[in-house]
Amino acid sequence: MTTSIKPKVWLDYDQDALNDQYNQRVLVPNADEYAQRNLKESERVRACLPCELDVAYGPSEAEKLDLFPAPVAGGPIVVYIHGGAWTRSSKNHVNYPAEAFTRAGAAYVAVDFGLVPSVTLDEQVRQNRAAIQWVYHHAASYGADPNQLYVAGHSSGAHVTGMMITTDWARDWGLPSDVIKGALACSGMYDLEPVRLSSRNDYLKLDPEAARRNSPILHLPTAGCPVIIGYGEGDQDEFRRQSAAFVAAWREAGLRCHDVVLPGLNHFEVGQQFNEPQSPILKLMFEMMGL
């Protein structure tokens, strides 16, 4: 009796194994419970903090943001890009970090954008760039300093955060080249080639060029902002490998980067650390922001 050997499609992974690496529900089957908790916490925060909701930053119905002003004018502002495999979730799920950031003295923005497959990944990235442009031009109206703009994201939002910090803002958007002063990206994907080869491409529809175009690790700037890259001990091996590879690439480019491993936390628990002021990632973020 012969045993067939499944071909490898990425590193040492066959197709089924690679699919599992990019499916967080394999390790966390109750993922929906985390989403519901985030939604409930965000409702609580919206009810108790001053905020402006559903502010349009672009022409489509999806291009809206929620803004939570800082208690004192003149401080930094952070733009948070939600996760959800590029296909689900919304800003309504990620208002909860506003509590920690505003208490620390920063304004907080949660961004909505078109979701795959109703828009392409390219368009989703473009919309987030448009949100950064809008926030830069309007931050002062909300008491924040546009010259202290930071970006953060988790999971697919960490990927989009990576795209934001590798954008040529001066060339393509008419903004200062250093418009983003720092970033926090957790449990993200920074090279989309293995994602393209996985079952996620059933909805992403990436060809090799689109995967390259949307891989932050392939577009490192010559003068980038300081970055914090975090991930959970309980993240899949590929998410941990992707994070470590991005840290190494950022540093090899001569840029500043902290890497943080969060012991005992799974993929979704990492996301909930964004409202924990004593978590290692927020301590580093607040230090970066001068808070």
C-alpha positions in Angstrom: 0.0 0.0 0.0 1.4 3.4 -1.0 0.8 6.6 0.8 0.4 9.7 -1.3 2.5 12.7 -0.2 0.6 16.0 -0.5 2.6 18.6 -2.4 4.0 21.6 -0.5 2.5 25.0 -1.5 4.3 27.3 0.9 7.4 26.6 3.1 6.7 23.1 4.6 2.9 23.4 4.4 0.6 21.4 2.1 -2.6 23.1 1.0 -4.8 22.0 3.9 -2.1 22.9 6.5 -1.6 26.4 4.9 -5.4 26.9 4.9 -5.4 26.1 8.6 -2.5 28.6 9.3 -4.7 31.4 7.9 -7.9 30.4 9.6 -7.9 31.6 13.2 -11.0 29.6 14.0 -8.9 26.4 13.9 -7.3 27.4 17.2 -10.2 29.7 18.5 -13.5 28.1 17.5 -15.4 30.6 19.6 -14.1 33.6 17.7 -17.6 35.1 17.4 -17.8 35.5 21.2 -14.8 37.9 21.1 -16.5 39.9 18.4 -19.7 40.2 20.4 -17.7 41.3 23.5 -16.0 43.9 21.5 -19.3 45.2 20.1 -20.8 45.4 23.6 -17.7 47.1 25.1 -17.8 49.6 22.2 -21.4 50.4 22.8 -20.6 51.1 26.5 -17.7 53.4 25.5 -19.8 55.3 23.0 -22.4 55.9 25.7 -19.9 57.3 28.2 -17.4 59.3 26.1 -17.9 62.4 24.0 -17.8 61.4 20.3 -18.8 62.3 16.8 -20.1 59.3 14.9 -20.4 58.4 11.2 -18.4 61.3 10.0 -17.9 61.0 6.2 -14.3 61.1 4.9 -15.1 59.9 1.4 -18.0 59.7 -1.1 -19.1 56.1 -0.5 -21.5 54.9 2.2 -18.7 52.8 3.7 -16.3 55.7 4.1 -17.2 56.9 7.6 -15.3 57.3 10.9 -16.0 57.7 14.6 -14.0 60.3 16.4 -13.4 60.6 20.1 -11.7 63.9 21.1 -9.0 64.0 23.7 -9.9 65.7 27.0 -7.1 68.3 26.5 -6.5 70.0 23.2 -3.2 69.8 21.3 -2.4 66.1 21.9 -1.8 63.3 19.5 -4.4 61.4 17.5 -4.5 57.7 16.7 -6.3 56.1 13.8 -7.4 52.5 14.4 -8.0 50.1 11.5 -10.2 47.2 12.4 -9.6 43.6 11.5 -12.0 40.9 10.3 -10.2 39.1 7.5 -10.8 42.2 5.2 -14.4 40.9 4.9 -16.3 41.7 8.1 -16.5 43.7 11.3 -16.7 47.5 11.5 -15.7 50.6 13.4 -18.7 49.8 15.7 -16.7 46.8 17.0 -13.5 48.9 17.8 -14.7 52.0 19.7 -13.6 50.3 22.9 -9.9 51.3 22.7 -11.1 55.0 22.8 -11.4 54.6 26.5 -7.7 53.9 27.1 -6.4 56.3 24.5 -8.5 59.3 25.5 -7.7 58.8 29.2 -4.1 58.8 28.3 -4.5 62.2 26.5 -5.0 61.2 22.8 -7.8 61.6 20.4 -9.1 58.3 18.9 -10.5 57.6 15.5 -12.1 54.3 14.4 -12.4 53.9 10.6 -15.0 52.1 8.5 -14.2 51.1 4.9 -15.5 48.9 2.1 -15.2 45.2 2.7 -14.0 42.5 0.4 -15.6 41.2 -1.8 -17.8 44.3 -2.3 -14.6 46.2 -3.0 -11.1 44.9 -3.9 -8.3 44.9 -1.4 -6.7 47.7 -3.4 -9.7 49.8 -2.9 -9.9 49.0 0.8 -6.3 50.2 1.2 -7.1 53.3 -0.8 -10.0 54.2 1.4 -7.9 53.9 4.5 -5.3 56.2 2.9 -8.1 58.6 2.3 -9.1 58.4 5.9 -5.5 59.2 7.0 -5.6 62.2 4.6 -8.9 63.4 6.1 -7.8 63.0 9.7 -4.6 65.0 9.0 -6.6 67.9 7.5 -9.3 67.9 10.1 -7.5 66.9 13.3 -7.1 70.4 14.5 -10.9 71.0 14.3 -11.2 68.3 17.0 -8.5 69.7 19.2 -5.8 67.2 18.1 -2.4 68.0 16.6 -2.2 66.7 13.0 1.6 66.6 13.4 1.2 63.9 16.0 -0.8 61.3 14.0 -0.4 57.6 14.7 -1.9 54.5 13.2 -2.9 51.1 14.9 -4.5 47.9 13.7 -5.1 44.3 14.5 -5.2 41.2 12.2 -6.1 42.3 8.7 -6.2 45.8 10.2 -2.5 45.3 11.1 -1.9 44.4 7.4 -3.6 47.7 6.3 -1.6 49.5 9.0 1.5 48.1 7.3 0.2 49.5 4.0 -0.2 52.9 5.6 3.3 53.1 7.0 4.8 52.1 3.6 2.8 54.7 1.6 4.6 57.5 -0.2 2.4 60.2 1.3 4.2 63.1 -0.3 4.1 61.7 -3.8 0.7 60.2 -3.9 -1.4 62.1 -1.4 0.1 65.6 -1.1 0.9 65.1 2.6 4.1 65.4 4.6 6.2 62.3 3.9 6.3 61.7 7.7 2.6 62.3 8.3 2.4 59.1 10.3 4.7 59.4 13.4 4.4 55.9 14.6 2.4 52.7 14.4 1.2 49.7 16.4 0.3 46.5 14.4 -0.6 43.3 16.1 -1.1 39.8 14.8 -1.0 40.9 11.2 0.1 39.6 7.7 2.7 41.6 5.9 3.5 39.3 2.9 0.4 38.3 1.1 1.9 35.6 -1.1 1.1 32.8 1.3 -2.3 34.4 1.9 -2.9 34.3 -1.9 -1.9 30.6 -1.9 -4.4 29.8 0.9 -8.1 29.4 0.9 -8.5 33.1 1.8 -7.9 33.8 -1.9 -11.3 32.4 -2.6 -12.6 35.8 -1.6 -9.5 38.1 -1.9 -9.0 37.1 -5.6 -5.4 38.2 -5.6 -3.1 37.6 -8.5 0.6 37.5 -7.9 1.0 41.2 -8.8 -1.8 42.3 -6.5 -0.3 40.2 -3.7 3.0 42.0 -4.2 1.4 45.4 -4.5 -0.3 44.8 -1.1 2.6 43.3 0.8 4.1 46.0 3.1 7.3 43.9 3.6 8.1 44.4 -0.1 7.7 48.2 0.0 9.8 49.4 2.9 10.4 53.1 3.0 13.8 54.7 3.2 12.7 56.9 6.1 9.9 55.2 8.0 8.3 55.8 11.4 8.9 53.8 14.5 6.8 50.7 14.7 5.6 48.3 17.4 4.8 44.8 16.1 3.0 42.5 18.5 1.5 39.1 18.4 0.2 36.5 20.7 1.9 33.3 21.9 -1.3 31.6 20.8 -1.3 33.0 17.3 -0.8 30.5 14.5 2.8 29.8 13.5 2.4 31.8 10.2 1.1 34.9 12.0 4.1 34.7 14.3 6.5 34.1 11.5 5.0 37.0 9.5 5.4 39.3 12.4 9.0 38.3 13.1 9.9 38.7 9.4 8.4 42.2 9.3 10.3 43.2 12.4 13.6 41.9 10.9 12.9 43.7 7.5 12.1 47.0 9.2 15.2 46.8 11.3 17.4 45.8 8.3 16.1 48.9 6.5 17.6 50.9 9.4 14.2 51.7 10.9 13.1 51.5 14.5 10.9 48.6 15.6 9.8 47.0 18.9 8.6 43.4 18.8 6.3 42.2 21.6 5.2 38.7 22.2 2.1 38.5 24.4 2.3 35.3 26.5 -0.7 33.1 26.7 -2.9 35.2 24.4 -4.7 33.9 21.3 -5.3 35.9 18.2 -8.5 37.6 19.4 -7.3 38.2 22.9 -4.5 40.2 21.4 -7.0 42.6 19.9 -8.6 43.2 23.2 -5.3 44.4 24.6 -5.9 47.7 22.9 -8.0 48.9 25.8 -5.7 47.6 28.5 -3.5 50.5 29.6 -1.1 48.2 31.4 -0.6 45.8 28.5 2.9 45.8 27.0 1.7 47.0 23.6 -0.2 50.0 25.0 2.6 51.0 27.4 5.0 51.1 24.4 2.4 52.9 22.2 1.8 55.6 24.9 5.6 56.0 25.3 5.9 56.4 21.6 3.2 59.0 21.6 4.7 60.9 24.5 1.8 60.2 26.8 
